[in-house]
């Protein structure tokens, strides 16, 4: 069989996987729109969709329309965008450092974003420079925190242009601890409202979703998502080693900076809008590689789709398990992700023997 034929079959298989994940995501979105403390029948949802397309049916109530458009739809879209972004950034960082144990939270991106977000919340109103930034101030500060932490971890773990994975994880743990202490120090000077927001940051929540947050997330995620997706060839080359990738014509340092910058922007935006949501960036890329192989042409878009699916499912569980109350979504992802992380560590140890 010729190389051209093999490539065709491989691309066809990858397309089938992505289409399947897209269909599954659409099904999860429809379920997420339907279930909740106020249930909306599927027939009403399809009627509202048809009405939006100019096919008038009228077989739904105005209350159902208001709940769907003002509460349920922005929440579902925010979960999809944040989950997809976290899954994609996890895949990029794992590919960059060639280690399945790397994820945004582990190397300090999330904690750096959370620290700067809390600083903005507590001190932003009293500082003219911060308050003048308006709606973009919070995601911008969270991005800066994630970016600073990421580059600190990278520099601490790098020597002569090479990155030691053990040092990377140790540096991430150290900076996570430092950021946690600094967050506590900032909260010490906060009022009651900021203390309530601290719970939001520590557990993660999508309950405050609205169209403004969806718009901000779309604007801040569109460019970095495109930047990461465009680097699939470079990540495939890096999989065999940095020196080999360099001799294949890859500008290794530029690729590192692009992926670190884009990942920090994605995670910083996610943290600023939904709080700290762990394990999505760890679980999703690993599952895609286990199921479909390590080609980043599939791993990157597949991680975005599966991340969106996972966080959407977690959001459904968060608002239905304890109805009419809601669980923070970070609790759900931790319950799912922590056992998987333990299994991954055990499996990784067995591989290295």
Number of C-alpha atoms within 10 A of each C-alpha: 5 7 8 9 10 11 11 12 12 12 14 11 14 19 13 12 15 18 14 13 20 17 13 15 21 13 13 19 21 16 18 21 25 22 17 19 13 14 12 22 15 14 12 18 19 15 18 23 14 14 14 10 9 9 11 12 13 12 12 16 11 9 10 18 16 11 15 21 15 13 17 23 21 22 24 27 22 28 30 24 24 30 27 31 30 32 34 32 32 32 35 31 26 22 25 23 21 18 15 19 20 23 27 31 25 22 27 32 33 33 33 31 36 31 27 26 30 26 19 22 23 20 16 19 12 11 10 10 11 17 17 12 13 10 12 14 19 26 27 21 25 33 32 22 25 35 25 18 25 27 18 18 23 23 15 15 20 15 10 5 10 13 17 13 17 10 15 24 20 16 23 27 17 15 22 22 14 16 22 17 13 16 20 15 11 17 20 11 11 18 10 9 10 18 15 12 15 21 13 20 22 18 20 24 25 22 19 13 21 19 16 11 20 20 13 16 22 16 12 20 24 13 13 23 22 11 17 24 20 13 17 20 13 21 31 17 21 22 19 11 14 22 13 13 18 15 11 12 10 18 13 20 11 10 18 18 12 16 23 25 21 24 31 30 29 32 35 34 33 30 32 28 26 24 29 23 28 24 23 31 32 29 27 29 32 23 15 21 18 10 8 15 13 17 16 25 17 21 29 28 23 28 33 29 27 28 30 32 25 24 27 28 22 22 26 23 20 24 21 16 12 11 13 10 10 18 20 23 28 27 18 21 23 17 11 16 19 15 11 15 16 11 12 17 14 11 11 14 10 9 8 6 5
